[in-house]
């Protein structure tokens, strides 16, 4: 499944720093912009996996409805 996010990159001395506007906690750095991009993609995956695991534990044994929701902004 492919999702779109807004990545923001800024130069900090010798490093590129990247973060995602829509996903607090997803941030990365790299010596090159491409390295920062790849690192940020991995950070996004890890943050989403962590959020899912936390939610899974929180709702374990509860009667819940899971569904996909689409939002246009």
Secondary structure, 3 states (H helix, E strand, C coil): CCCCCCEEEEEECCEEEEEECCCCCCEEEECCHHHHHHHHHHHHHHHHHHHHHHHHHHHCCCCCCCCCCCCCC
